[in-house]
Structures are given as C-alpha cells and as structure tokens.
C-alpha cells in the first residue's frame, strides 16, 4: 500500500447550490454523504435531464446559508445501531422530514424554513418568468454525477499561482479536501481508475475527473463571477479539477465487507491495530453489517491535538491479481 495523503477537511451541502458546511464527522454510504444535497429547487425552465435551479442561473444562491434544525440528528441514520444488530447487512433507514428539516439564512439575514414560499420568491428575483420553482427533497445526495467529490488543496494552490489570485478551494464544492503527500497540483488525477482507502475500512473507487462549469467561477463569499478561472481550467487542464468517487467493497480478496462508513475530521484518540496491516483487517475482524466506524485525523489548528498530526492517511492500492487496467473495471456503485 502507498500512503498518498490525508484529509484536510470534510464538507456537505444541505441544499443544492447553496453554501456548504464544514463537518467534524459524517455518515457516508452508497448514496453519498448523509445530509448532502438532500434538498434542491426544481425549475420549469431547466432541461428534463437536469431540472434544478443552481448558481449557474441564480448566482446569489451561493450566499444563502442552510443549516439543519436538529444537527444532532443528521450525523447518522436513526436506526443504524438496530440495523447493525440484526447482523445481515441491512441498509439503515434515513431520517424523515421532521429530522432533516432545514432553515435557511438569506443574504439580508432573515431565517426562513426551507419550505417557506417567501424563499422561493427570493430565489426567483432577477430570473425570467419562465422559471417556476418548486422544492424537491430526496433521501440520497442529489449530486451532479457521483456520490463523493474530492479535491486536493494543492490543486487550488496551483490555480492560484497560474491566475495570480487567491483561488478559494470552496469554489469547487467538494466533499473531501485532501492534502497530498506528493505536493503536486492536480495530483489527484492519477487516482482515476484506482481505489483510495481512507482509514482502515472506507474504500472509494475513483471513477472520473470532475468536469467544471460556471459554479467554479463564483466567489463563495460574494458570488461574483471570475470567468478567468474557467478559462484557465480549459486552457491547461481540459476544463477539469478534482475527481469523482463511489463507495465500493473489496471483492475477491475477501478481507473487507460491504460497508457504510464513518468519516471523522478532527483529532481523536488513536486505536492501535492488533494485526499486521498487510494481512486481515488490522482493526479487528470486519463486521457483518454495513456499519463500520473509522476515524480520520486532520491537521487543523482549530482542534486540540491529542495524537501525531499525520496519524491518518489515504492509501492507494490494487487488489491481488488485478492490474492497473483491471482495476478500472472493478465493481462500483455510482
């Protein structure tokens, strides 16, 4: 196995195209990060294949700040422990509307429930009359392409150098921002067709590079566009920045388990492995259920450091007997 980096920060976006929130922990399953993009606004003017109102049409959406009314209920499915206890790999039931209710702080500072008609009226301001909006809610993340998006902080830094301005990583609205051991901008591109392991159990199949659009040109704090960001990506990087991934299971090696996993950013007490890391799972025999807890440590100065800062890592690996070409065709769940 090859250590390639560590988690810098973890994010989710409760409402599609509105401001995101940084997390200390999140439940991650095949549908994506729990609580990520569960709400969106349909537009009658949008194409049927992508029916959402986004910052492409209404730039000010990025200035709206959604938050869950009961954040303690959004860290994991309520029946996770009960589903795990049955020991048959049951998928836990995601929370109902009352558990996952959202309030939105508007740019003027007013706090409105996500289903308040006044919010729809505010989002329609400046749009053509053909944009008739309606609220839509899903139990899975309504991402554009794949459940998990990843961007290295080195990529944001390289774009800053190329453009001569500060390119905020938040322009790219990733779930995982990673700090690469290589230190190279766009170094995450080499993971496409391979698998990233985060901690002892979580495995993400990297399926493609992330094609960018107008959203990346918008300043996350002002919503002001800078078309040069997209022009630079098109000139030197094929219009792409970051990578898309999907959770999957280990397959033919038999060492792992299908799993829904915890990802925690921040400092926790380290659990020492009880086996060789190249053999069976070093943190004990894999559970029969889909619930698996792991911890990821990030070097963030705002948290109290209780362990060495580099205690957690992202590992790149291939299954025994699989070539790099074979690994591009392993089972995944987009």
C-alpha positions as CSV (number, residue, x, y, z in Angstrom):
1,X,0.0,0.0,0.0
2,X,1.1,3.5,-0.8
3,X,0.3,6.5,1.5
4,X,-0.7,9.3,-0.7
5,X,-2.2,12.0,1.6
6,X,-4.6,12.8,4.4
7,X,-8.0,14.5,4.9
8,X,-7.8,18.3,5.1
9,X,-11.5,18.9,5.7
10,X,-14.9,17.3,5.2
11,X,-18.0,19.2,3.7
12,X,-21.6,18.7,2.8
13,X,-24.1,21.0,1.1
14,X,-27.6,20.6,2.6
15,X,-29.3,22.5,-0.3
16,X,-28.0,22.1,-3.9
17,X,-26.1,25.2,-5.0
18,X,-26.4,26.9,-1.6
19,X,-23.5,27.4,0.8
20,X,-21.9,24.3,2.3
21,X,-21.0,23.5,5.9
22,X,-17.7,22.0,7.2
23,X,-18.2,18.9,9.4
24,X,-16.3,17.1,12.1
25,X,-17.9,13.8,11.2
26,X,-20.4,12.4,8.7
27,X,-22.0,9.1,7.8
28,X,-21.1,8.0,4.3
29,X,-22.9,5.4,2.3
30,X,-23.5,4.4,-1.3
31,X,-25.9,7.4,-1.8
32,X,-23.3,9.8,-0.6
33,X,-22.6,11.9,2.5
34,X,-25.5,11.8,4.9
35,X,-27.3,15.1,4.7
36,X,-25.5,16.2,1.5
37,X,-27.7,17.9,-1.2
38,X,-31.0,16.4,0.2
39,X,-32.9,19.5,-1.0
40,X,-33.0,21.2,-4.3
41,X,-35.2,23.6,-6.2
42,X,-36.8,22.4,-9.5
43,X,-37.1,24.9,-12.3
44,X,-39.7,24.7,-15.0
45,X,-37.1,26.4,-17.3
46,X,-34.4,23.7,-16.7
47,X,-33.9,20.7,-19.1
48,X,-35.6,17.5,-18.0
49,X,-32.3,15.7,-17.6
50,X,-31.1,18.3,-15.1
51,X,-34.2,20.0,-13.7
52,X,-32.5,22.1,-10.9
53,X,-32.1,25.8,-10.3
54,X,-28.4,26.3,-9.5
55,X,-25.8,29.1,-9.2
56,X,-25.4,28.9,-13.0
57,X,-28.7,30.7,-13.3
58,X,-29.0,32.4,-9.9
59,X,-25.6,33.3,-8.7
60,X,-26.9,34.6,-5.4
61,X,-27.8,31.1,-4.3
62,X,-24.3,30.7,-3.0
63,X,-25.0,33.4,-0.4
64,X,-27.9,31.5,1.2
65,X,-26.8,29.6,4.3
66,X,-28.8,26.4,5.0
67,X,-28.5,24.6,8.3
68,X,-30.3,21.6,9.8
69,X,-32.7,22.5,12.5
70,X,-31.6,19.4,14.5
71,X,-28.0,18.9,13.6
72,X,-27.5,16.1,16.2
73,X,-30.0,14.0,14.1
74,X,-28.0,14.4,10.9
75,X,-24.8,12.6,11.8
76,X,-26.2,9.1,11.0
77,X,-29.4,7.2,10.3
78,X,-31.5,6.9,13.5
79,X,-31.9,3.1,13.2
80,X,-28.2,2.4,12.4
81,X,-27.5,0.5,15.6
82,X,-30.6,-1.6,15.3
83,X,-29.9,-2.4,11.6
84,X,-26.3,-3.4,12.6
85,X,-27.5,-5.6,15.5
86,X,-29.5,-7.8,13.1
87,X,-26.2,-8.8,11.5
88,X,-27.5,-9.4,8.0
89,X,-26.1,-6.3,6.1
90,X,-29.3,-4.3,6.3
91,X,-29.4,-0.8,4.9
92,X,-30.4,1.7,7.7
93,X,-33.4,3.9,7.1
94,X,-32.6,7.5,6.5
95,X,-34.4,10.2,8.6
96,X,-37.8,11.5,7.9
97,X,-38.7,15.1,7.0
98,X,-39.0,16.3,10.7
99,X,-35.5,15.0,11.5
100,X,-33.9,16.6,8.4
101,X,-35.7,19.9,8.4
102,X,-33.7,22.9,7.2
103,X,-33.7,26.6,7.9
104,X,-32.1,29.0,5.5
105,X,-30.4,32.3,6.4
106,X,-30.9,34.6,3.5
107,X,-28.4,37.2,2.3
108,X,-30.3,40.0,4.2
109,X,-30.1,37.9,7.4
110,X,-33.7,36.6,7.6
111,X,-34.1,33.0,8.8
112,X,-36.7,31.1,6.8
113,X,-37.8,27.4,6.8
114,X,-36.8,25.7,3.6
115,X,-40.4,25.3,2.6
116,X,-41.4,28.9,3.1
117,X,-42.9,30.4,-0.1
118,X,-41.0,33.6,0.6
119,X,-37.8,31.8,0.0
120,X,-39.0,30.7,-3.5
121,X,-39.9,34.3,-4.3
122,X,-36.5,35.5,-3.3
123,X,-34.7,32.9,-5.4
124,X,-36.8,33.9,-8.4
125,X,-35.7,37.5,-8.2
126,X,-34.0,38.6,-11.4
127,X,-34.9,35.4,-13.3
128,X,-37.1,35.2,-16.3
129,X,-40.8,34.4,-15.6
130,X,-40.4,31.0,-17.2
131,X,-38.5,29.9,-14.0
132,X,-41.3,28.5,-11.9
133,X,-39.7,26.9,-8.8
134,X,-40.7,24.1,-6.5
135,X,-38.9,22.4,-3.6
136,X,-37.7,18.8,-4.0
137,X,-36.4,16.5,-1.3
138,X,-34.6,13.2,-1.7
139,X,-33.1,10.6,0.7
140,X,-29.9,10.4,-1.4
141,X,-27.5,13.1,-2.3
142,X,-28.6,14.9,-5.5
143,X,-25.1,15.3,-6.8
144,X,-24.4,16.2,-10.4
145,X,-22.6,13.0,-11.3
146,X,-21.2,10.8,-8.5
147,X,-21.8,10.5,-4.7
148,X,-18.4,11.7,-3.5
149,X,-16.2,14.5,-4.8
150,X,-12.6,15.0,-3.9
151,X,-10.2,17.9,-4.5
152,X,-6.6,18.4,-3.3
153,X,-5.6,21.7,-1.7
154,X,-2.6,21.6,-3.9
155,X,-4.9,21.9,-7.0
156,X,-6.4,25.1,-5.5
157,X,-2.9,26.4,-4.8
158,X,-1.7,25.7,-8.3
159,X,-4.6,27.5,-9.8
160,X,-3.9,30.5,-7.5
161,X,-0.3,30.6,-8.9
162,X,-1.4,30.2,-12.5
163,X,-4.0,33.0,-12.2
164,X,-2.1,35.3,-9.8
165,X,-5.1,35.5,-7.5
166,X,-6.3,33.6,-4.4
167,X,-8.5,30.7,-5.6
168,X,-10.6,29.6,-2.7
169,X,-10.9,25.8,-2.5
170,X,-14.6,26.3,-1.7
171,X,-15.3,27.3,-5.3
172,X,-15.2,23.6,-6.2
173,X,-17.7,22.4,-3.6
174,X,-16.0,19.1,-2.8
175,X,-17.0,16.7,-0.1
176,X,-13.4,15.8,0.8
177,X,-10.5,18.2,0.5
178,X,-7.2,16.3,0.7
179,X,-3.6,17.2,1.4
180,X,-1.4,15.1,-1.0
181,X,2.0,13.7,0.0
182,X,3.3,14.5,-3.4
183,X,2.5,18.2,-3.0
184,X,1.6,18.4,-6.7
185,X,-1.4,20.3,-8.0
186,X,-3.9,18.1,-9.9
187,X,-2.0,15.1,-8.4
188,X,-5.4,13.5,-7.6
189,X,-5.9,12.9,-11.3
190,X,-3.6,9.9,-11.2
191,X,-6.1,8.1,-8.9
192,X,-8.7,7.7,-11.6
193,X,-9.4,4.0,-12.2
194,X,-7.9,3.2,-8.8
195,X,-9.1,3.0,-5.3
196,X,-8.5,5.2,-2.3
197,X,-8.6,3.8,1.2
198,X,-9.4,6.3,4.0
199,X,-8.5,4.8,7.3
200,X,-8.8,1.0,7.8
201,X,-12.1,0.3,6.0
202,X,-13.5,3.0,3.8
203,X,-12.7,2.4,0.1
204,X,-13.6,4.8,-2.6
205,X,-13.4,3.8,-6.3
206,X,-12.3,6.9,-8.3
207,X,-14.3,6.8,-11.5
208,X,-13.5,10.0,-13.4
209,X,-12.1,13.5,-13.3
210,X,-14.5,16.3,-12.4
211,X,-15.6,18.5,-15.3
212,X,-16.1,22.1,-14.2
213,X,-18.7,24.7,-15.0
214,X,-19.7,28.3,-14.2
215,X,-20.1,27.4,-10.5
216,X,-16.3,27.3,-10.2
217,X,-16.0,30.9,-11.4
218,X,-18.2,32.2,-8.5
219,X,-16.5,33.6,-5.4
220,X,-18.0,31.6,-2.4
221,X,-18.3,34.7,-0.2
222,X,-19.6,37.3,-2.8
223,X,-21.0,35.2,-5.6
224,X,-19.1,37.5,-8.0
225,X,-18.0,35.6,-11.2
226,X,-14.4,35.5,-12.4
227,X,-14.5,33.8,-15.9
228,X,-10.7,33.6,-15.9
229,X,-10.9,30.6,-13.5
230,X,-12.8,28.6,-16.1
231,X,-10.7,29.8,-19.0
232,X,-7.6,28.7,-17.2
233,X,-9.0,25.3,-16.5
234,X,-10.0,25.0,-20.2
235,X,-6.6,26.1,-21.4
236,X,-4.3,23.9,-19.3
237,X,-6.5,21.3,-17.5
238,X,-9.1,20.2,-20.0
239,X,-11.8,22.0,-18.0
240,X,-11.4,19.7,-15.1
241,X,-10.4,19.9,-11.4
242,X,-10.8,17.3,-8.8
243,X,-12.1,13.7,-9.0
244,X,-15.4,11.8,-8.5
245,X,-15.7,8.6,-6.5
246,X,-18.2,6.0,-5.4
247,X,-18.1,3.7,-2.4
248,X,-17.5,0.0,-3.1
249,X,-16.5,-3.2,-1.4
250,X,-13.2,-5.1,-1.6
251,X,-14.4,-8.0,-3.7
252,X,-12.1,-11.0,-4.4
253,X,-9.6,-10.5,-1.6
254,X,-12.2,-11.4,1.0
255,X,-10.6,-9.2,3.6
256,X,-13.3,-6.5,3.8
257,X,-17.0,-6.1,3.9
258,X,-19.6,-4.1,2.2
259,X,-19.8,-1.1,4.4
260,X,-21.3,2.2,5.2
261,X,-18.6,4.1,6.9
262,X,-18.0,7.0,9.3
263,X,-15.5,9.6,8.3
264,X,-14.4,11.9,11.1
265,X,-12.3,15.0,10.6
266,X,-10.6,16.2,13.7
267,X,-8.5,14.7,16.5
268,X,-9.5,11.6,18.3
269,X,-7.7,9.0,20.4
270,X,-5.9,6.6,18.2
271,X,-6.8,2.9,18.2
272,X,-3.8,0.8,17.8
273,X,-4.0,-2.1,15.2
274,X,-3.9,-5.6,16.5
275,X,-2.6,-7.3,13.3
276,X,-0.1,-6.7,10.6
277,X,-1.6,-4.0,8.2
278,X,-0.9,-6.1,5.2
279,X,-2.9,-9.0,6.5
280,X,-6.5,-9.2,7.6
281,X,-8.2,-6.1,8.8
282,X,-5.7,-4.6,11.4
283,X,-8.6,-3.1,13.4
284,X,-10.3,-6.5,14.1
285,X,-12.5,-8.8,12.1
286,X,-14.8,-7.0,9.7
287,X,-18.4,-6.6,11.0
288,X,-21.1,-8.5,9.3
289,X,-23.3,-5.4,8.9
290,X,-22.8,-2.3,6.7
291,X,-22.0,-0.1,9.7
292,X,-18.3,0.5,10.3
293,X,-16.7,3.2,12.3
294,X,-13.4,4.7,11.5
295,X,-11.5,7.9,12.4
296,X,-9.6,10.2,10.2
297,X,-7.2,12.8,11.7
298,X,-6.6,16.1,10.0
299,X,-4.0,18.7,10.7
300,X,-6.3,21.6,11.7
301,X,-5.1,24.2,14.1
302,X,-8.6,24.8,15.5
303,X,-8.7,21.4,17.1
304,X,-6.7,20.2,20.1
305,X,-4.0,17.9,19.0
306,X,-4.2,14.6,21.0
307,X,-2.1,12.5,18.6
308,X,0.6,13.0,16.0
309,X,-0.8,15.0,13.1
310,X,-0.1,12.5,10.4
311,X,-1.8,9.6,12.2
312,X,-4.3,9.1,9.4
313,X,-3.7,8.6,5.8
314,X,-5.2,7.9,2.4
315,X,-3.8,4.8,0.8
316,X,-3.8,3.8,-2.9
317,X,-3.8,0.1,-3.6
318,X,-4.8,-2.6,-6.0
319,X,-6.3,-6.0,-5.3
320,X,-4.1,-9.1,-5.6
321,X,-4.0,-10.3,-9.2
322,X,-5.5,-7.2,-10.6
323,X,-3.5,-5.0,-13.0
324,X,-4.0,-1.2,-13.2
325,X,-6.1,-1.8,-16.3
326,X,-8.3,-4.4,-14.5
327,X,-8.8,-2.1,-11.5
328,X,-10.7,0.3,-13.8
329,X,-13.5,-2.3,-14.1
330,X,-14.0,-3.4,-10.5
331,X,-17.5,-3.4,-9.0
332,X,-18.7,0.0,-8.1
333,X,-21.9,1.6,-7.2
334,X,-22.3,5.0,-8.9
